[in-house]
Amino acid sequence: MAVKRMVLEIGMGTDLGGEDWTKAACRAVRDALWHNSLTSADAFGVDRDAMLIEAVIGAGIPAEVDHGKIAAEFPYGKVTVRVEEGGMAIPKEDGSNTILANAAVIVSLDLPEAAI
């Protein structure tokens, strides 16, 4: 068996008023997921729950992102979450920030060598 990357999708999410990095990150993941229909597992006869999913999040304050909430955004698959410093905090006139998080969703399948 060999792990083969099948999908890379990018998303962006914001929290306009609450400065909640988890909310922005969840929205970024949903944005990425809404851009595709993952049929690669079906095409190779692999159960969707066997998909290996890595969610890489860019957030201004990585420690404030709840990994469990990010993982819960995925309806199936074996999910790992990695949060790195990134995103943006855009100052507003009242002293608060509009925040923006990015997500890269990487989907891989563990396939028999003959299927590759």
C-alpha positions as CSV (number, residue, x, y, z in Angstrom):
1,M,0.0,0.0,0.0
2,A,1.1,3.6,-0.7
3,V,-0.3,6.8,0.5
4,K,-1.1,9.0,-2.5
5,R,-2.3,12.7,-2.3
6,M,-5.5,13.0,-4.3
7,V,-6.9,16.4,-3.4
8,L,-5.7,19.8,-2.3
9,E,-8.3,22.5,-1.7
10,I,-7.9,25.9,-0.3
11,G,-10.4,28.0,1.7
12,M,-10.7,31.3,3.5
13,G,-12.9,32.2,6.5
14,T,-13.5,35.3,8.5
15,D,-14.9,36.5,11.8
16,L,-16.0,40.0,11.2
17,G,-16.7,41.1,14.8
18,G,-15.8,38.5,17.4
19,E,-12.1,38.0,16.8
20,D,-12.6,34.2,17.2
21,W,-9.8,32.4,15.4
22,T,-11.6,29.0,15.7
23,K,-14.8,30.4,14.0
24,A,-12.7,31.9,11.2
25,A,-10.8,28.6,10.8
26,C,-14.0,26.5,10.7
27,R,-15.4,28.8,8.0
28,A,-12.2,28.5,6.0
29,V,-12.5,24.7,6.2
30,R,-16.1,24.8,5.1
31,D,-15.2,27.2,2.2
32,A,-12.6,24.6,1.0
33,L,-15.1,21.7,1.4
34,W,-17.9,23.6,-0.5
35,H,-15.7,23.8,-3.6
36,N,-15.6,20.1,-4.3
37,S,-17.3,16.8,-4.1
38,L,-14.7,14.2,-3.0
39,T,-15.4,11.2,-5.2
40,S,-11.8,9.9,-5.4
41,A,-12.4,7.4,-2.6
42,D,-15.4,6.0,-4.5
43,A,-13.5,5.9,-7.7
44,F,-10.8,3.7,-6.2
45,G,-13.2,1.5,-4.2
46,V,-12.0,2.9,-0.8
47,D,-14.4,3.6,2.0
48,R,-14.7,7.3,2.6
49,D,-13.9,6.8,6.3
50,A,-10.5,5.6,5.3
51,M,-9.6,8.9,3.6
52,L,-6.6,10.5,5.3
53,I,-7.4,14.2,5.7
54,E,-4.9,16.9,6.8
55,A,-6.3,20.3,7.6
56,V,-3.6,22.9,7.7
57,I,-4.9,26.2,9.2
58,G,-3.2,29.6,9.0
59,A,-4.3,31.8,12.0
60,G,-2.9,34.9,13.6
61,I,-3.0,33.3,17.1
62,P,-2.6,29.5,16.5
63,A,-3.1,28.6,20.2
64,E,-6.6,30.0,20.1
65,V,-7.8,27.5,17.4
66,D,-9.7,24.5,18.8
67,H,-8.4,21.5,16.8
68,G,-11.5,19.4,17.8
69,K,-13.9,21.9,16.3
70,I,-11.8,21.9,13.1
71,A,-11.8,18.1,12.9
72,A,-15.6,18.1,13.5
73,E,-16.2,20.0,10.2
74,F,-15.4,16.8,8.2
75,P,-18.2,14.3,7.7
76,Y,-15.8,11.4,7.2
77,G,-12.2,10.4,7.0
78,K,-9.3,10.2,9.5
79,V,-8.6,13.9,10.2
80,T,-5.4,15.5,11.6
81,V,-5.3,19.2,12.2
82,R,-2.2,21.4,12.1
83,V,-2.3,25.1,12.9
84,E,0.4,27.5,11.8
85,E,0.8,31.2,12.2
86,G,-0.8,33.0,9.3
87,G,-4.1,34.6,8.4
88,M,-4.7,38.3,9.0
89,A,-6.0,40.7,11.6
90,I,-7.4,43.8,9.9
91,P,-7.8,46.7,12.4
92,K,-11.1,48.4,12.6
93,E,-11.8,52.0,13.7
94,D,-13.1,50.8,17.1
95,G,-9.8,49.1,18.0
96,S,-11.0,45.6,17.3
97,N,-10.1,43.5,14.3
98,T,-11.7,41.6,11.5
99,I,-9.8,38.4,11.3
100,L,-9.2,36.1,8.4
101,A,-8.0,32.4,8.6
102,N,-6.8,30.2,5.7
103,A,-7.3,26.5,5.3
104,A,-5.5,23.9,3.1
105,V,-7.4,20.6,3.1
106,I,-5.2,17.7,1.8
107,V,-6.9,14.4,1.1
108,S,-4.8,11.2,0.6
109,L,-5.7,7.6,0.1
110,D,-3.7,4.5,1.0
111,L,-3.9,2.6,-2.2
112,P,-2.5,-0.7,-3.4
113,E,0.5,-0.2,-5.7
114,A,-1.5,-1.7,-8.6
115,A,-4.1,1.1,-8.3
116,I,-1.5,3.9,-8.7
